[in-house]
Amino acid sequence: MTTSARIRAAVLSAGAWSQSSHLPTLAGDARVELVALSSPNAAMAEKLATEFGVKRAFADWRDALEEKPDIVVVSSPPVAHEEQVVAALRAGAHVLVEKPFALDGVAAYRMRDAAREVGRTLLVGFGWPAAPIFALARALIEAGEVGPVEHLTMHLAVNTRALLFGGSDGGWGGALESGAATYTDARVSGGGSAAVSMSHQLGLIEWLTGEPIVAVSASTWPPGRAIDVHTSVNADFANGGSAAISSASTHPYLARPQWHMALYGGRGQIWLDSVSDQLRLVRANGEVVTFGDPQASGLYDAGAPTKALIACAFGASPPAGLSADLAAHVVAVTDAIYASARDGRKHGIEAS
């Protein structure tokens, strides 16, 4: 917890997504002083520093940590996450790292453990728990409206197809473009649809239900391609329930991510559609309760994870839906998804 009126912030490897999400959120909070940012592209670093009033810009992220920030956002490709996250934690900062969290589960658990060792907060950029439609779904589940989870179906369609085929515009809304290798080289990104998009789903499902996924059977398209464009998963929960999860990468068009979920339990069921901003609760007695906008809004707040990091620096508890423990398990599940897609077998996930 900070003892000063303002906290010092740094953003490592800032780029297109930071321009649209992290930097506006940090610059817009009067309690935050943006002391440093870095980018391997020195010209980009200077441009972003000027745009957002950051005191110093560096080409080397290590120099940014020398400014002794209280909070650090790590916005680099996954291949660089572990080195930057661990260094920022050991420098005394609370850290938010973008997802995919890590290239594999081993690296993910090392980062989680490093945060525990130094007593700092490590958050991962799962922003969807802040969307009203999912916050409402969790509130209904916690109120006992669904009961023990028996089955869940969830589909997500998001505009990432161009990125996964080598494009550089993620539609983030800023002037900058993403580096192609960030999405097309599995050694840099950790994978395609399962890593980039389905990781949101896996984290959200476990946050909503409170049930860890313990086994998966999966297939990806195109078959055999290291960067998957579409992913289908059958998953088992620890309590014996099951889930059918799919992620699709759409052609470019102006639409928000499309979520459809149906959740079935012993006491009721929930159906939601994020595009129509609608959630429907069906109770066991047949009673139907329908919620609409704004209570069931499916809009995404890109600044939500950054706001959570700021709150943690001022003493708030880390949100469960963004925790490093949850994110590390998501990476372990993703490892099992890719293993299953390769060999056609069901793979279990061991707790760590």
N, C-alpha and C positions, 0 to 999 in steps of 0.2 A: 504493500500500500504506500502510495506517495504521501509525503508530508508537506509538499509545496502546493501553491495555488495553481501552478501550471506544470504540465509534464512535457518532457522533451521526447520528440518522436523522430524516427528515421525510417526510410523505406529503402530496402535493398533490392537491386535489380528492377527498378521501376520501368514500366513499359505501358503498353496499350491498356491493359486492365487496370493498372494503378491510376492511370490518367482518368479513367471513368469512374473509379470506385474509391480506392484508398485515399488518394491525395485530396479529392474534394471533401471527403468526410473529415480528414485530419485538419485541413485548412479552414474548414467551416466551424470548428469547435474552438471557442475562445479560451478553453482550458489547455489547449495544446500548442506547443511551440515546435514547428517543423525545423529541426536543426540540421538535417542532412538527408540526402538521397544519393543513390548510386545507380549507374547503368554502365555496362561494358562499352556502350556507345557514348562517348564523352559529350558529343553534341546534343544527344537526346537528354542526357543528365542536365546539362545547362538549360535546355529549353524548358524542361519540366520544373526545374528550380525557379526559373523566372516566372513561369505561369502560375505557380502556387506559392510563391513567396518563401521558398526554402532557403535557409541561410547559406548552406554550402552544398556543392555538387561534386561527386567523385566518380571516377571510372572504376576504382577498386572499392568493393564493398567493405573491405577491412578498414579503410580510412573513415567510412561513415560511422563505424562502431567506436572509433577513437573520440567521437564527439559526445560519448557517454549518454546515449539516449535511455530514457526510462521504458519506452515501448519501441518495438521494432516490427515492421511488416516485412515479411520475406515474400517477394513476388517473382522470384526466379523460376525457371523451369524445374521440374521435380529432380532432375539429376543433381542440381546444386543445393537442394533443400537441407540435407543433413549437415553439411559443413557450415552453412550460414546459420541455420537454426541453433545448432549446438554452440557456435561461437557467440551468437547474440545472447543466449541464455547465460552462458558463463561470464559474459560482460555485465550481467546484472539486469538485463531487460526482460520484461514480459513480451511474449512473441505471438504474433499471428502469422501463420504460414498458409499460402494458398494450397488448394488441392488441384490435382492428386497430391496427397501428402508425401508419398515416397515411391521410389521405384519398386520396392518390395517390402514385405512385412517385417523383415529383419531390421531394415533401416528405420522403419516407422516405430518399432518398439524401442530402438536405441534413442530416438529423439524423445519419445515419451519418458523414458527412464532418465534422460539427461535433465528434463524439466523437474522431475521429482527430486533428483539429487541436489539441485541448486535452489529448490523452493521457489521457482518462478512459474507463472502461468503460461501454458502453451495452448493456443487455440488454433483450430483449422477452419478454413473458409467455407464452412457449410452454412449458408445464409438462409436456407429455406425454412427452418423452424420459426423464423421471425415473420413469415408470411401469414396473414390472418387466417387463411383457410386451414393451414396446418396447425397453427396454435389452437384453433377451435376444435379440430379433430382430436388433438391430444387432451384438451380439457374435457371433452365428452368421454374419452377413454378413461381418464383418471377419475371421472365421476361415476364410473361403473356402468355406463350405458351400453358398452359392448360385451363386457365380461371376458373370460379367457379367449385369446385369439385362436381361431380355428383355421382360417384361411384368409389370404390377402392377395389381391392382384393389383399391380401398379405398372402403368406405362408412362414413359416420358419421351416426348419428341422435342428436340431442340436443334437450333440452327447452327450445327457444327460440321455439316458435310463438307463444305468448301475447305475449312481448316484441315480436316482429316485427309483431304486429297491434295493438299499443298497450297491452299490459298492463305492469304495473310490478314484478311479482314474478318474479325470475329463478330462484327456488328455491335461492338461495345459502345459506340457512340462518340468516341474520341477521334482525334486526327491521326493518331499513330496506328501502325499496323503491327500485328504479332509476327514474331520470327517463325518461319515455316517449320523448322526442326522441332519447335516446341510441341507441335501436334503430329508430325509425320515420322518422327524417329523414336521408336519405342525405347531406345537406350537413353533418350532425353526425357521423354514424356511418361514412360511407364505403360503406355498402351493407347488405345483409341477410345471408342465409346464406353467400354466398361470402366476404364480408368477416369475419363474426363467427365462423363455424364452420369453413368450408373453409380459412381461413388456418392453422388448427391442422394440417389435413391436409397442406397444401402444404409447410409447414415440416418436418413430421415425415417426409414422403416424401423430401425432399432430404437431410435429416439421415441417414435410414436408408440410402439407396442411394448417397449421394455423387454423385448425378447431377442437375444442374440441369435444370429444365423449360425448353424453348426455344420451344415453340409450343403453342397450345391452340385447340380448337373447343368451344363451350359453349352450353348452353341453360339458362334459368331459368324458374321458375314462381312466381307467375302471370306469363304473358308480358307484357312491357312495364311491369311494376310496378317502381318504383325500388328497393323493398325486396323482394328475392327471398326466398322461403320454402324452396324446394328448388332445388338446383343440380346439373347434370350436366356433366362435362368429359371430353373426350378430350385427352390430353396427350402430347407427344413429348419424350423425353429427349435430351440432347446426344449420347449414345452410339448413338442409333438405336432404343432401346427405347421402349415406349409404356406409357401408364397410362389406366385408366378410373376416374374419381374421382366420387363422388356424395356429396352432403350433404343430409340431410332434417331438417326442424324438426318435432318431434313435438308432439302434444297434451300438456298438462301431466299428468304422472304421476311417481310416485316411482321413478325408475330412474336409474342412472348412465349417462353417455354410452355408446352402443353402437358399438363399432368392429369391423369385419370386414375383414380384409386377406388377399389371396393374392398372393404374390410369386414369380415364376418366373425362373429363371436357367439357365445352361448346366450347372451341377453339381447343382442341387437346387431345391426349392421350399419356401416357408414359408406356412402358413395359420394365422391367429390369430383368436380371438374374445375380446374383452375382457370380455364379460358372463359367459361360462362360465369365464374365467380359464384358457384353454387355447391352447397353441401347438403346432403339429405341423410337424416338419421331415421332408420326404421327399427322400431322396438319389437320385442318378441310378441307382443299382443297385437301387432299390426298397425299401431299408431305411427304416423309419418310426420316428422318435423323437418321443415325445409328452411335453410338459411341462405341468404343472398348477400350481395355487396351492401355495405362495406364489411360486415362481420365475416363473410366468407370470401373476401378478396384474395385473388391468387397472384397479385402483383408482387414482384421480387424487389426487395430493398438491397441494392448492391452494396450499400454502406453498412449493413447490419453487423457483419463480423468485425469491422473496424470499430464501430461504436461499442461493441462488446469488449474489445481489447481496452479501449479507453476507460470503460466502466470498471474493468478488473484492476487497472492501475490505481483507481481511486477506492479500491477495497471491495468491489462487488464479487460475488462468487462466480466462478467460470460457468457459463451456460452448458448444460449437459449435452445439448445438440452440437456443440462445437469442440468438445473435449478431445484431447490428444489420445485418450484411452479409446474412445469410440472410433476416432479416425484410424488408429493403428489396427483395430479389428477390421475396419472396412478394407484396408489394404490387404490384410490377410485373406479376407473373403475374395477380393479381386484376384489375388494370386491363385486361389482355388478355382475361380471362374475360368481364367486363362488355361490352367492345367487341364480342366475338364474339357474345354473346347479343343484342346490339342489331342487328348487321348480318348475322348468319348466316354470317360468313366465318371462316376460320382466321387467327389472329393470332400473329405471332412475338413473342418477348421478347428485347430487346437487353440484353446485359450492360452494367453501368455500374460 
